Amino acid sequence: MSARSHDDALAARELYRFFRSGEEETLALRGVSLRARRGETVAVIGPSGSGKSTLLACLAGLEEPSGGEVRVTGTRISHRPEAERARLRARHIGVLLQTRNLLAHLSVRDNIRLAQRAVRGRPATRADALLDQVGLASRARALPRELSGGELARAGLAVALANDPAVLLADEPTGELDGGTEQLVLHMLRDRAEYGCAVLLVTHSTAAVRVADRVLCLDDGRLRDDESMRDVHDVGA
């Protein structure tokens, strides 16, 4: 393992993902390798159907890759039972999905508390403090259906940050937001990176690309930016 890999909060090596439907086989990921260091913001761009959401799901342990591996803070999360992946995800990864990550019947505060109950011990940041950080202190008791689009995005981010993750994965986090709210959410994501979190965004947004330290382009299941992949194969097996 190289010295540089110690700074990698997230490292994926040679990821493949196959889908079968009858006799048809679709190869969604074709040997994707990437890394994200602590304090770094990485944007993954590419056309619709290029495999971006599949890649994010594999990085988060929500799906198992057909080949290759994913490590988070040096620990392999791929090719483990779902219960183990869920435990590692709750402890180390914050996930902000395009469809948001809020349960409709729970208040914003209770959504955060539910996420925190997945990790033993006292949470690093109390739910009310997280809501204050994202500007939703006055909306703690609101249900998701009572929030505006911008408020939903910020509430989803608070849930993703509930356990102070080492890695934050976001799927189109600003896709349905107006310009002002988009800039606010991107500013909050950059703040998390400045505190040492590795942030990886799957995005079509030019504003999101501008705040990234590195940009990777996924096309037909392959990363086109080979230069940015330098040293990823030094990650230990």
Secondary structure, DSSP 8 states (H G I E B T S, - for coil): --GGGGGEEEEEEEEEEEEEETTEEEEEEEEEEEEEETT-EEEEE--TTSSHHHHHHHHTTSS--SEEEEEETTEE-SSS-HHHHHHHHHHHEEEE-TT-S--TTS-HHHHHHHHHHTSSS--SS-HHHHHHHTT-GGGTT--GGGS-HHHHHHHHHHHHTTT--SEEEEESTTTT--HHHHHHHHHHHHHHHHTT-EEEEE---HHHHHH-SEEEEEETTEES-GGGGTTGGGS--
